[in-house]
Amino acid sequence: MEEKINAVLDKLRPFLINDGGNIEFIKYEDGICYLKFSGACEICALNNVTLNEGIKEALINEIPEIIDVQLV
């Protein structure tokens, strides 16, 4: 599961890195993927939008086992 998640995140990372940030996979447990923003993404006022409308949507669409994505 970790490999699948990181494969999806690897497609999205260039956009985050371009804005001075990044995202890190923390763990997958009971259908929930836990992630952590770093760099500029960590303090960005729009990181919830990035999470919900970009990262979460991509992960749930590409990996059916994921039912939610949360930040730690």
Distance bins in CASP14 RR format, pairs under 12 A and 6 or more apart:
PFRMAT RR
TARGET T0000
AUTHOR 0000-0000-0000
RMODE 2
METHOD distances of the structure
MODEL  1
1 7 0 0 0 0 0 1 0 0 0 0 0
1 8 0 0 0 0 0 1 0 0 0 0 0
1 25 0 0 0 0 1 0 0 0 0 0 0
1 27 0 0 0 0 1 0 0 0 0 0 0
1 28 1 0 1 0 0 0 0 0 0 0 0
1 29 0 0 0 0 1 0 0 0 0 0 0
1 30 0 0 0 0 0 1 0 0 0 0 0
1 31 0 0 0 0 1 0 0 0 0 0 0
1 32 0 0 0 0 0 1 0 0 0 0 0
1 33 0 0 0 0 1 0 0 0 0 0 0
1 59 0 0 0 0 0 1 0 0 0 0 0
1 63 1 0 0 1 0 0 0 0 0 0 0
1 64 0 0 0 0 0 1 0 0 0 0 0
1 65 1 0 0 1 0 0 0 0 0 0 0
1 66 0 0 0 0 1 0 0 0 0 0 0
2 8 0 0 0 0 0 1 0 0 0 0 0
2 9 0 0 0 0 0 1 0 0 0 0 0
2 24 0 0 0 0 0 1 0 0 0 0 0
2 25 1 0 0 1 0 0 0 0 0 0 0
2 26 0 0 0 0 0 1 0 0 0 0 0
2 27 0 0 0 0 1 0 0 0 0 0 0
2 28 1 0 0 1 0 0 0 0 0 0 0
2 29 0 0 0 0 0 1 0 0 0 0 0
2 33 0 0 0 0 1 0 0 0 0 0 0
2 34 0 0 0 0 0 1 0 0 0 0 0
2 35 0 0 0 0 0 1 0 0 0 0 0
2 63 0 0 0 0 0 1 0 0 0 0 0
2 65 0 0 0 0 0 1 0 0 0 0 0
2 66 0 0 0 0 0 1 0 0 0 0 0
3 9 0 0 0 0 0 1 0 0 0 0 0
3 10 0 0 0 0 0 1 0 0 0 0 0
3 25 0 0 0 0 1 0 0 0 0 0 0
3 28 0 0 0 0 0 1 0 0 0 0 0
3 63 0 0 0 0 0 1 0 0 0 0 0
4 10 0 0 0 0 0 1 0 0 0 0 0
4 11 0 0 0 0 0 1 0 0 0 0 0
4 25 0 0 0 0 0 1 0 0 0 0 0
4 28 0 0 0 0 1 0 0 0 0 0 0
4 33 0 0 0 0 1 0 0 0 0 0 0
4 58 0 0 0 0 0 1 0 0 0 0 0
4 59 0 0 0 0 1 0 0 0 0 0 0
4 62 1 0 0 1 0 0 0 0 0 0 0
4 63 1 0 1 0 0 0 0 0 0 0 0
4 64 0 0 0 0 0 1 0 0 0 0 0
4 65 0 0 0 0 1 0 0 0 0 0 0
4 66 0 0 0 0 1 0 0 0 0 0 0
5 11 0 0 0 0 0 1 0 0 0 0 0
5 12 0 0 0 0 0 1 0 0 0 0 0
5 23 0 0 0 0 0 1 0 0 0 0 0
5 24 0 0 0 0 0 1 0 0 0 0 0
5 25 1 0 1 0 0 0 0 0 0 0 0
5 26 0 0 0 0 0 1 0 0 0 0 0
5 27 0 0 0 0 1 0 0 0 0 0 0
5 28 1 0 0 1 0 0 0 0 0 0 0
5 29 0 0 0 0 0 1 0 0 0 0 0
5 31 0 0 0 0 0 1 0 0 0 0 0
5 32 0 0 0 0 0 1 0 0 0 0 0
5 33 1 0 1 0 0 0 0 0 0 0 0
5 34 0 0 0 0 1 0 0 0 0 0 0
5 35 0 0 0 0 1 0 0 0 0 0 0
5 55 0 0 0 0 0 1 0 0 0 0 0
5 56 0 0 0 0 0 1 0 0 0 0 0
5 58 0 0 0 0 0 1 0 0 0 0 0
5 59 1 0 0 1 0 0 0 0 0 0 0
5 60 0 0 0 0 0 1 0 0 0 0 0
5 62 0 0 0 0 1 0 0 0 0 0 0
5 63 1 0 0 1 0 0 0 0 0 0 0
5 65 0 0 0 0 1 0 0 0 0 0 0
5 66 1 0 0 1 0 0 0 0 0 0 0
5 69 0 0 0 0 1 0 0 0 0 0 0
6 12 0 0 0 0 0 1 0 0 0 0 0
6 13 0 0 0 0 1 0 0 0 0 0 0
6 23 0 0 0 0 0 1 0 0 0 0 0
6 24 0 0 0 0 1 0 0 0 0 0 0
6 25 1 0 1 0 0 0 0 0 0 0 0
6 26 0 0 0 0 0 1 0 0 0 0 0
6 28 0 0 0 0 0 1 0 0 0 0 0
6 33 0 0 0 0 0 1 0 0 0 0 0
6 35 0 0 0 0 0 1 0 0 0 0 0
6 59 0 0 0 0 0 1 0 0 0 0 0
6 62 0 0 0 0 0 1 0 0 0 0 0
6 63 0 0 0 0 0 1 0 0 0 0 0
7 13 0 0 0 0 0 1 0 0 0 0 0
7 25 0 0 0 0 0 1 0 0 0 0 0
7 58 0 0 0 0 0 1 0 0 0 0 0
7 59 0 0 0 0 0 1 0 0 0 0 0
7 62 0 0 0 0 1 0 0 0 0 0 0
7 63 0 0 0 0 1 0 0 0 0 0 0
8 23 0 0 0 0 0 1 0 0 0 0 0
8 25 0 0 0 0 1 0 0 0 0 0 0
8 28 0 0 0 0 0 1 0 0 0 0 0
8 33 0 0 0 0 1 0 0 0 0 0 0
8 35 0 0 0 0 0 1 0 0 0 0 0
8 54 0 0 0 0 0 1 0 0 0 0 0
8 55 0 0 0 0 1 0 0 0 0 0 0
8 56 0 0 0 0 0 1 0 0 0 0 0
8 57 0 0 0 0 0 1 0 0 0 0 0
8 58 1 0 1 0 0 0 0 0 0 0 0
8 59 1 0 1 0 0 0 0 0 0 0 0
8 60 0 0 0 0 1 0 0 0 0 0 0
8 61 0 0 0 0 1 0 0 0 0 0 0
8 62 1 0 1 0 0 0 0 0 0 0 0
8 63 1 0 0 1 0 0 0 0 0 0 0
8 66 0 0 0 0 1 0 0 0 0 0 0
8 69 0 0 0 0 0 1 0 0 0 0 0
9 15 0 0 0 0 0 1 0 0 0 0 0
9 16 0 0 0 0 1 0 0 0 0 0 0
9 17 0 0 0 0 0 1 0 0 0 0 0
9 22 0 0 0 0 1 0 0 0 0 0 0
9 23 1 0 1 0 0 0 0 0 0 0 0
9 24 0 0 0 0 1 0 0 0 0 0 0
9 25 1 0 0 1 0 0 0 0 0 0 0
9 26 0 0 0 0 0 1 0 0 0 0 0
9 28 0 0 0 0 0 1 0 0 0 0 0
9 33 0 0 0 0 1 0 0 0 0 0 0
9 35 1 0 0 1 0 0 0 0 0 0 0
9 36 0 0 0 0 0 1 0 0 0 0 0
9 37 0 0 0 0 0 1 0 0 0 0 0
9 51 0 0 0 0 0 1 0 0 0 0 0
9 54 0 0 0 0 0 1 0 0 0 0 0
9 55 1 0 0 1 0 0 0 0 0 0 0
9 56 0 0 0 0 0 1 0 0 0 0 0
9 58 0 0 0 0 1 0 0 0 0 0 0
9 59 1 0 0 1 0 0 0 0 0 0 0
9 62 0 0 0 0 0 1 0 0 0 0 0
9 63 0 0 0 0 0 1 0 0 0 0 0
9 66 0 0 0 0 0 1 0 0 0 0 0
9 69 0 0 0 0 0 1 0 0 0 0 0
10 16 0 0 0 0 0 1 0 0 0 0 0
10 17 0 0 0 0 0 1 0 0 0 0 0
10 22 0 0 0 0 0 1 0 0 0 0 0
10 23 0 0 0 0 0 1 0 0 0 0 0
10 24 0 0 0 0 0 1 0 0 0 0 0
10 25 0 0 0 0 0 1 0 0 0 0 0
10 55 0 0 0 0 0 1 0 0 0 0 0
10 58 0 0 0 0 0 1 0 0 0 0 0
10 62 0 0 0 0 0 1 0 0 0 0 0
11 23 0 0 0 0 0 1 0 0 0 0 0
11 54 0 0 0 0 0 1 0 0 0 0 0
11 55 0 0 0 0 0 1 0 0 0 0 0
11 58 1 0 0 1 0 0 0 0 0 0 0
11 59 0 0 0 0 0 1 0 0 0 0 0
11 61 0 0 0 0 0 1 0 0 0 0 0
11 62 0 0 0 0 1 0 0 0 0 0 0
12 18 0 0 0 0 0 1 0 0 0 0 0
12 19 0 0 0 0 0 1 0 0 0 0 0
12 21 0 0 0 0 0 1 0 0 0 0 0
12 22 0 0 0 0 1 0 0 0 0 0 0
12 23 1 0 0 1 0 0 0 0 0 0 0
12 25 0 0 0 0 0 1 0 0 0 0 0
12 35 0 0 0 0 0 1 0 0 0 0 0
12 37 0 0 0 0 0 1 0 0 0 0 0
12 41 0 0 0 0 0 1 0 0 0 0 0
12 50 0 0 0 0 1 0 0 0 0 0 0
12 51 0 0 0 0 0 1 0 0 0 0 0
12 53 0 0 0 0 0 1 0 0 0 0 0
12 54 1 0 0 1 0 0 0 0 0 0 0
12 55 1 0 1 0 0 0 0 0 0 0 0
12 56 0 0 0 0 0 1 0 0 0 0 0
12 57 0 0 0 0 0 1 0 0 0 0 0
12 58 1 0 0 1 0 0 0 0 0 0 0
12 59 0 0 0 0 1 0 0 0 0 0 0
12 62 0 0 0 0 0 1 0 0 0 0 0
12 69 0 0 0 0 0 1 0 0 0 0 0
13 19 0 0 0 0 0 1 0 0 0 0 0
13 20 0 0 0 0 0 1 0 0 0 0 0
13 21 0 0 0 0 1 0 0 0 0 0 0
13 22 1 0 0 1 0 0 0 0 0 0 0
13 23 1 0 0 1 0 0 0 0 0 0 0
13 24 0 0 0 0 1 0 0 0 0 0 0
13 25 0 0 0 0 0 1 0 0 0 0 0
13 35 0 0 0 0 0 1 0 0 0 0 0
13 37 0 0 0 0 0 1 0 0 0 0 0
13 38 0 0 0 0 0 1 0 0 0 0 0
13 41 0 0 0 0 0 1 0 0 0 0 0
13 50 0 0 0 0 0 1 0 0 0 0 0
13 55 0 0 0 0 0 1 0 0 0 0 0
13 58 0 0 0 0 0 1 0 0 0 0 0
14 20 0 0 0 0 0 1 0 0 0 0 0
14 21 0 0 0 0 0 1 0 0 0 0 0
14 22 0 0 0 0 0 1 0 0 0 0 0
14 23 0 0 0 0 0 1 0 0 0 0 0
15 21 0 0 0 0 1 0 0 0 0 0 0
15 22 0 0 0 0 0 1 0 0 0 0 0
15 23 0 0 0 0 0 1 0 0 0 0 0
15 40 0 0 0 0 0 1 0 0 0 0 0
15 41 0 0 0 0 0 1 0 0 0 0 0
15 50 0 0 0 0 1 0 0 0 0 0 0
15 54 0 0 0 0 1 0 0 0 0 0 0
15 55 0 0 0 0 1 0 0 0 0 0 0
15 58 0 0 0 0 0 1 0 0 0 0 0
16 22 1 0 1 0 0 0 0 0 0 0 0
16 23 1 0 1 0 0 0 0 0 0 0 0
16 24 0 0 0 0 0 1 0 0 0 0 0
16 35 0 0 0 0 0 1 0 0 0 0 0
16 36 0 0 0 0 0 1 0 0 0 0 0
16 37 0 0 0 0 1 0 0 0 0 0 0
16 38 0 0 0 0 1 0 0 0 0 0 0
16 39 0 0 0 0 1 0 0 0 0 0 0
16 40 0 0 0 0 1 0 0 0 0 0 0
16 41 1 0 1 0 0 0 0 0 0 0 0
16 42 0 0 0 0 0 1 0 0 0 0 0
16 44 0 0 0 0 1 0 0 0 0 0 0
16 46 0 0 0 0 0 1 0 0 0 0 0
16 47 0 0 0 0 1 0 0 0 0 0 0
16 50 1 0 0 1 0 0 0 0 0 0 0
16 51 0 0 0 0 0 1 0 0 0 0 0
16 54 0 0 0 0 0 1 0 0 0 0 0
16 55 0 0 0 0 1 0 0 0 0 0 0
17 23 0 0 0 0 1 0 0 0 0 0 0
17 37 0 0 0 0 0 1 0 0 0 0 0
17 38 0 0 0 0 0 1 0 0 0 0 0
17 39 0 0 0 0 1 0 0 0 0 0 0
17 40 0 0 0 0 1 0 0 0 0 0 0
17 41 0 0 0 0 1 0 0 0 0 0 0
18 40 0 0 0 0 0 1 0 0 0 0 0
18 41 0 0 0 0 0 1 0 0 0 0 0
19 37 0 0 0 0 0 1 0 0 0 0 0
19 38 0 0 0 0 0 1 0 0 0 0 0
19 39 0 0 0 0 1 0 0 0 0 0 0
19 40 1 0 1 0 0 0 0 0 0 0 0
19 41 1 0 0 1 0 0 0 0 0 0 0
19 42 0 0 0 0 0 1 0 0 0 0 0
19 43 0 0 0 0 0 1 0 0 0 0 0
19 44 1 0 0 1 0 0 0 0 0 0 0
19 46 0 0 0 0 1 0 0 0 0 0 0
19 47 0 0 0 0 0 1 0 0 0 0 0
19 50 0 0 0 0 1 0 0 0 0 0 0
20 37 0 0 0 0 0 1 0 0 0 0 0
20 38 0 0 0 0 1 0 0 0 0 0 0
20 39 1 0 0 1 0 0 0 0 0 0 0
20 40 1 0 1 0 0 0 0 0 0 0 0
20 41 1 0 0 1 0 0 0 0 0 0 0
20 42 0 0 0 0 0 1 0 0 0 0 0
20 43 0 0 0 0 0 1 0 0 0 0 0
20 44 0 0 0 0 1 0 0 0 0 0 0
21 36 0 0 0 0 0 1 0 0 0 0 0
21 37 1 0 0 1 0 0 0 0 0 0 0
21 38 1 0 0 1 0 0 0 0 0 0 0
21 39 1 0 1 0 0 0 0 0 0 0 0
21 40 1 0 1 0 0 0 0 0 0 0 0
21 41 1 0 1 0 0 0 0 0 0 0 0
21 42 1 0 0 1 0 0 0 0 0 0 0
21 43 0 0 0 0 1 0 0 0 0 0 0
21 44 0 0 0 0 1 0 0 0 0 0 0
21 47 0 0 0 0 1 0 0 0 0 0 0
21 50 0 0 0 0 1 0 0 0 0 0 0
22 35 0 0 0 0 0 1 0 0 0 0 0
22 36 0 0 0 0 1 0 0 0 0 0 0
22 37 1 0 0 1 0 0 0 0 0 0 0
22 38 1 0 1 0 0 0 0 0 0 0 0
22 39 1 0 0 1 0 0 0 0 0 0 0
22 40 0 0 0 0 1 0 0 0 0 0 0
22 41 1 0 0 1 0 0 0 0 0 0 0
22 42 0 0 0 0 1 0 0 0 0 0 0
22 44 0 0 0 0 0 1 0 0 0 0 0
22 47 0 0 0 0 0 1 0 0 0 0 0
22 50 0 0 0 0 0 1 0 0 0 0 0
22 55 0 0 0 0 0 1 0 0 0 0 0
23 33 0 0 0 0 0 1 0 0 0 0 0
23 34 0 0 0 0 0 1 0 0 0 0 0
23 35 1 0 1 0 0 0 0 0 0 0 0
23 36 1 0 0 1 0 0 0 0 0 0 0
23 37 1 0 1 0 0 0 0 0 0 0 0
23 38 1 0 0 1 0 0 0 0 0 0 0
23 39 0 0 0 0 1 0 0 0 0 0 0
23 40 0 0 0 0 0 1 0 0 0 0 0
23 41 1 0 0 1 0 0 0 0 0 0 0
23 42 0 0 0 0 1 0 0 0 0 0 0
23 44 0 0 0 0 0 1 0 0 0 0 0
23 47 0 0 0 0 1 0 0 0 0 0 0
23 50 0 0 0 0 1 0 0 0 0 0 0
23 51 0 0 0 0 1 0 0 0 0 0 0
23 54 0 0 0 0 0 1 0 0 0 0 0
23 55 1 0 0 1 0 0 0 0 0 0 0
23 56 0 0 0 0 0 1 0 0 0 0 0
23 58 0 0 0 0 0 1 0 0 0 0 0
23 59 0 0 0 0 0 1 0 0 0 0 0
23 69 0 0 0 0 0 1 0 0 0 0 0
23 71 0 0 0 0 1 0 0 0 0 0 0
23 72 0 0 0 0 0 1 0 0 0 0 0
24 33 0 0 0 0 0 1 0 0 0 0 0
24 34 0 0 0 0 1 0 0 0 0 0 0
24 35 1 0 0 1 0 0 0 0 0 0 0
24 36 1 0 1 0 0 0 0 0 0 0 0
24 37 1 0 0 1 0 0 0 0 0 0 0
24 38 1 0 0 1 0 0 0 0 0 0 0
24 39 0 0 0 0 0 1 0 0 0 0 0
24 41 0 0 0 0 0 1 0 0 0 0 0
24 42 0 0 0 0 0 1 0 0 0 0 0
24 55 0 0 0 0 0 1 0 0 0 0 0
24 71 0 0 0 0 0 1 0 0 0 0 0
24 72 0 0 0 0 1 0 0 0 0 0 0
25 33 1 0 0 1 0 0 0 0 0 0 0
25 34 1 0 0 1 0 0 0 0 0 0 0
25 35 1 0 0 1 0 0 0 0 0 0 0
25 36 0 0 0 0 1 0 0 0 0 0 0
25 37 0 0 0 0 0 1 0 0 0 0 0
25 38 0 0 0 0 0 1 0 0 0 0 0
25 55 0 0 0 0 0 1 0 0 0 0 0
25 59 0 0 0 0 0 1 0 0 0 0 0
25 63 0 0 0 0 0 1 0 0 0 0 0
25 66 0 0 0 0 0 1 0 0 0 0 0
25 69 0 0 0 0 0 1 0 0 0 0 0
25 71 0 0 0 0 0 1 0 0 0 0 0
25 72 0 0 0 0 0 1 0 0 0 0 0
26 32 0 0 0 0 0 1 0 0 0 0 0
26 33 0 0 0 0 1 0 0 0 0 0 0
26 34 1 0 1 0 0 0 0 0 0 0 0
26 35 1 0 0 1 0 0 0 0 0 0 0
26 36 1 0 1 0 0 0 0 0 0 0 0
26 37 0 0 0 0 0 1 0 0 0 0 0
26 38 0 0 0 0 0 1 0 0 0 0 0
26 69 0 0 0 0 0 1 0 0 0 0 0
26 70 0 0 0 0 1 0 0 0 0 0 0
26 71 0 0 0 0 1 0 0 0 0 0 0
26 72 1 0 1 0 0 0 0 0 0 0 0
27 33 1 0 0 1 0 0 0 0 0 0 0
27 34 1 0 1 0 0 0 0 0 0 0 0
27 35 0 0 0 0 1 0 0 0 0 0 0
27 36 0 0 0 0 0 1 0 0 0 0 0
27 69 0 0 0 0 0 1 0 0 0 0 0
27 70 0 0 0 0 0 1 0 0 0 0 0
27 72 0 0 0 0 1 0 0 0 0 0 0
28 34 1 0 0 1 0 0 0 0 0 0 0
28 35 0 0 0 0 1 0 0 0 0 0 0
28 59 0 0 0 0 1 0 0 0 0 0 0
28 63 0 0 0 0 1 0 0 0 0 0 0
28 65 0 0 0 0 1 0 0 0 0 0 0
28 66 1 0 0 1 0 0 0 0 0 0 0
28 67 0 0 0 0 0 1 0 0 0 0 0
28 68 0 0 0 0 0 1 0 0 0 0 0
28 69 0 0 0 0 1 0 0 0 0 0 0
28 70 0 0 0 0 0 1 0 0 0 0 0
29 65 0 0 0 0 0 1 0 0 0 0 0
29 66 0 0 0 0 0 1 0 0 0 0 0
29 67 0 0 0 0 0 1 0 0 0 0 0
29 68 0 0 0 0 0 1 0 0 0 0 0
29 69 0 0 0 0 0 1 0 0 0 0 0
29 70 0 0 0 0 0 1 0 0 0 0 0
29 72 0 0 0 0 0 1 0 0 0 0 0
30 65 0 0 0 0 0 1 0 0 0 0 0
30 66 0 0 0 0 0 1 0 0 0 0 0
30 67 0 0 0 0 1 0 0 0 0 0 0
30 68 0 0 0 0 1 0 0 0 0 0 0
30 70 0 0 0 0 0 1 0 0 0 0 0
31 59 0 0 0 0 0 1 0 0 0 0 0
31 60 0 0 0 0 0 1 0 0 0 0 0
31 63 0 0 0 0 1 0 0 0 0 0 0
31 64 0 0 0 0 0 1 0 0 0 0 0
31 65 1 0 0 1 0 0 0 0 0 0 0
31 66 1 0 1 0 0 0 0 0 0 0 0
31 67 1 0 1 0 0 0 0 0 0 0 0
31 68 1 0 0 1 0 0 0 0 0 0 0
31 69 0 0 0 0 1 0 0 0 0 0 0
31 70 0 0 0 0 0 1 0 0 0 0 0
32 56 0 0 0 0 0 1 0 0 0 0 0
32 59 0 0 0 0 0 1 0 0 0 0 0
32 60 0 0 0 0 0 1 0 0 0 0 0
32 63 0 0 0 0 0 1 0 0 0 0 0
32 65 0 0 0 0 0 1 0 0 0 0 0
32 66 1 0 0 1 0 0 0 0 0 0 0
32 67 1 0 0 1 0 0 0 0 0 0 0
32 68 1 0 1 0 0 0 0 0 0 0 0
32 69 1 0 0 1 0 0 0 0 0 0 0
32 70 1 0 0 1 0 0 0 0 0 0 0
32 71 0 0 0 0 0 1 0 0 0 0 0
32 72 0 0 0 0 0 1 0 0 0 0 0
33 51 0 0 0 0 0 1 0 0 0 0 0
33 55 0 0 0 0 1 0 0 0 0 0 0
33 56 0 0 0 0 1 0 0 0 0 0 0
33 58 0 0 0 0 0 1 0 0 0 0 0
33 59 1 0 1 0 0 0 0 0 0 0 0
33 60 0 0 0 0 1 0 0 0 0 0 0
33 62 0 0 0 0 0 1 0 0 0 0 0
33 63 0 0 0 0 1 0 0 0 0 0 0
33 65 0 0 0 0 1 0 0 0 0 0 0
33 66 1 0 1 0 0 0 0 0 0 0 0
33 67 0 0 0 0 1 0 0 0 0 0 0
33 68 1 0 0 1 0 0 0 0 0 0 0
33 69 1 0 1 0 0 0 0 0 0 0 0
33 70 1 0 0 1 0 0 0 0 0 0 0
33 71 0 0 0 0 0 1 0 0 0 0 0
33 72 0 0 0 0 0 1 0 0 0 0 0
34 51 0 0 0 0 0 1 0 0 0 0 0
34 55 0 0 0 0 0 1 0 0 0 0 0
34 56 0 0 0 0 0 1 0 0 0 0 0
34 59 0 0 0 0 0 1 0 0 0 0 0
34 66 0 0 0 0 0 1 0 0 0 0 0
34 68 0 0 0 0 1 0 0 0 0 0 0
34 69 1 0 0 1 0 0 0 0 0 0 0
34 70 1 0 1 0 0 0 0 0 0 0 0
34 71 1 0 0 1 0 0 0 0 0 0 0
34 72 1 0 1 0 0 0 0 0 0 0 0
35 41 0 0 0 0 0 1 0 0 0 0 0
35 42 0 0 0 0 0 1 0 0 0 0 0
35 47 0 0 0 0 0 1 0 0 0 0 0
35 50 0 0 0 0 0 1 0 0 0 0 0
35 51 1 0 0 1 0 0 0 0 0 0 0
35 52 0 0 0 0 0 1 0 0 0 0 0
35 54 0 0 0 0 0 1 0 0 0 0 0
35 55 1 0 0 1 0 0 0 0 0 0 0
35 56 0 0 0 0 1 0 0 0 0 0 0
35 58 0 0 0 0 0 1 0 0 0 0 0
35 59 0 0 0 0 1 0 0 0 0 0 0
35 66 0 0 0 0 0 1 0 0 0 0 0
35 68 0 0 0 0 0 1 0 0 0 0 0
35 69 1 0 0 1 0 0 0 0 0 0 0
35 70 1 0 0 1 0 0 0 0 0 0 0
35 71 1 0 1 0 0 0 0 0 0 0 0
35 72 1 0 0 1 0 0 0 0 0 0 0
36 42 1 0 0 1 0 0 0 0 0 0 0
36 47 0 0 0 0 0 1 0 0 0 0 0
36 51 0 0 0 0 0 1 0 0 0 0 0
36 55 0 0 0 0 0 1 0 0 0 0 0
36 69 0 0 0 0 0 1 0 0 0 0 0
36 70 0 0 0 0 0 1 0 0 0 0 0
36 71 1 0 0 1 0 0 0 0 0 0 0
36 72 1 0 1 0 0 0 0 0 0 0 0
37 43 0 0 0 0 1 0 0 0 0 0 0
37 44 1 0 0 1 0 0 0 0 0 0 0
37 46 0 0 0 0 0 1 0 0 0 0 0
37 47 1 0 1 0 0 0 0 0 0 0 0
37 48 0 0 0 0 0 1 0 0 0 0 0
37 50 0 0 0 0 1 0 0 0 0 0 0
37 51 1 0 0 1 0 0 0 0 0 0 0
37 55 0 0 0 0 1 0 0 0 0 0 0
37 69 0 0 0 0 0 1 0 0 0 0 0
37 70 0 0 0 0 0 1 0 0 0 0 0
37 71 1 0 0 1 0 0 0 0 0 0 0
37 72 0 0 0 0 1 0 0 0 0 0 0
38 44 0 0 0 0 0 1 0 0 0 0 0
38 47 0 0 0 0 0 1 0 0 0 0 0
38 71 0 0 0 0 0 1 0 0 0 0 0
38 72 0 0 0 0 0 1 0 0 0 0 0
39 47 0 0 0 0 0 1 0 0 0 0 0
40 46 0 0 0 0 0 1 0 0 0 0 0
40 47 0 0 0 0 1 0 0 0 0 0 0
40 50 0 0 0 0 0 1 0 0 0 0 0
41 47 1 0 1 0 0 0 0 0 0 0 0
41 48 0 0 0 0 0 1 0 0 0 0 0
41 49 0 0 0 0 0 1 0 0 0 0 0
41 50 1 0 0 1 0 0 0 0 0 0 0
41 51 0 0 0 0 1 0 0 0 0 0 0
41 55 0 0 0 0 1 0 0 0 0 0 0
41 71 0 0 0 0 0 1 0 0 0 0 0
42 50 0 0 0 0 0 1 0 0 0 0 0
42 51 0 0 0 0 0 1 0 0 0 0 0
42 71 0 0 0 0 1 0 0 0 0 0 0
42 72 0 0 0 0 0 1 0 0 0 0 0
44 50 1 0 0 1 0 0 0 0 0 0 0
44 51 0 0 0 0 0 1 0 0 0 0 0
44 71 0 0 0 0 0 1 0 0 0 0 0
46 52 0 0 0 0 0 1 0 0 0 0 0
46 53 0 0 0 0 1 0 0 0 0 0 0
46 54 0 0 0 0 0 1 0 0 0 0 0
47 53 0 0 0 0 0 1 0 0 0 0 0
47 54 0 0 0 0 0 1 0 0 0 0 0
47 55 0 0 0 0 1 0 0 0 0 0 0
47 56 0 0 0 0 0 1 0 0 0 0 0
47 71 1 0 0 1 0 0 0 0 0 0 0
48 54 0 0 0 0 0 1 0 0 0 0 0
48 55 0 0 0 0 0 1 0 0 0 0 0
48 56 0 0 0 0 1 0 0 0 0 0 0
48 69 0 0 0 0 0 1 0 0 0 0 0
48 70 0 0 0 0 0 1 0 0 0 0 0
48 71 0 0 0 0 1 0 0 0 0 0 0
49 55 0 0 0 0 0 1 0 0 0 0 0
49 56 0 0 0 0 0 1 0 0 0 0 0
49 57 0 0 0 0 0 1 0 0 0 0 0
50 56 0 0 0 0 1 0 0 0 0 0 0
50 57 0 0 0 0 0 1 0 0 0 0 0
50 58 0 0 0 0 0 1 0 0 0 0 0
50 69 0 0 0 0 0 1 0 0 0 0 0
50 71 0 0 0 0 0 1 0 0 0 0 0
51 57 0 0 0 0 1 0 0 0 0 0 0
51 58 0 0 0 0 0 1 0 0 0 0 0
51 59 0 0 0 0 0 1 0 0 0 0 0
51 60 0 0 0 0 0 1 0 0 0 0 0
51 68 0 0 0 0 0 1 0 0 0 0 0
51 69 1 0 0 1 0 0 0 0 0 0 0
51 70 0 0 0 0 1 0 0 0 0 0 0
51 71 1 0 0 1 0 0 0 0 0 0 0
51 72 0 0 0 0 0 1 0 0 0 0 0
52 58 0 0 0 0 0 1 0 0 0 0 0
52 59 0 0 0 0 0 1 0 0 0 0 0
52 60 0 0 0 0 0 1 0 0 0 0 0
52 68 0 0 0 0 0 1 0 0 0 0 0
52 69 0 0 0 0 1 0 0 0 0 0 0
52 70 0 0 0 0 0 1 0 0 0 0 0
52 71 0 0 0 0 0 1 0 0 0 0 0
53 60 0 0 0 0 0 1 0 0 0 0 0
53 61 0 0 0 0 0 1 0 0 0 0 0
53 69 0 0 0 0 0 1 0 0 0 0 0
54 60 0 0 0 0 0 1 0 0 0 0 0
54 61 0 0 0 0 1 0 0 0 0 0 0
54 62 0 0 0 0 0 1 0 0 0 0 0
54 69 0 0 0 0 1 0 0 0 0 0 0
55 61 0 0 0 0 0 1 0 0 0 0 0
55 62 0 0 0 0 0 1 0 0 0 0 0
55 63 0 0 0 0 0 1 0 0 0 0 0
55 66 0 0 0 0 0 1 0 0 0 0 0
55 68 0 0 0 0 0 1 0 0 0 0 0
55 69 1 0 0 1 0 0 0 0 0 0 0
55 70 0 0 0 0 0 1 0 0 0 0 0
55 71 0 0 0 0 1 0 0 0 0 0 0
56 62 0 0 0 0 0 1 0 0 0 0 0
56 63 0 0 0 0 0 1 0 0 0 0 0
56 66 0 0 0 0 1 0 0 0 0 0 0
56 67 0 0 0 0 0 1 0 0 0 0 0
56 68 1 0 0 1 0 0 0 0 0 0 0
56 69 1 0 1 0 0 0 0 0 0 0 0
56 70 0 0 0 0 1 0 0 0 0 0 0
56 71 0 0 0 0 1 0 0 0 0 0 0
57 63 0 0 0 0 0 1 0 0 0 0 0
57 66 0 0 0 0 0 1 0 0 0 0 0
57 68 0 0 0 0 0 1 0 0 0 0 0
57 69 0 0 0 0 1 0 0 0 0 0 0
58 66 0 0 0 0 1 0 0 0 0 0 0
58 69 0 0 0 0 1 0 0 0 0 0 0
59 65 0 0 0 0 1 0 0 0 0 0 0
59 66 1 0 1 0 0 0 0 0 0 0 0
59 67 0 0 0 0 0 1 0 0 0 0 0
59 68 0 0 0 0 1 0 0 0 0 0 0
59 69 1 0 1 0 0 0 0 0 0 0 0
59 70 0 0 0 0 0 1 0 0 0 0 0
60 66 1 0 1 0 0 0 0 0 0 0 0
60 67 1 0 0 1 0 0 0 0 0 0 0
60 68 0 0 0 0 1 0 0 0 0 0 0
60 69 1 0 0 1 0 0 0 0 0 0 0
61 69 0 0 0 0 0 1 0 0 0 0 0
62 69 0 0 0 0 0 1 0 0 0 0 0
63 69 0 0 0 0 0 1 0 0 0 0 0
END
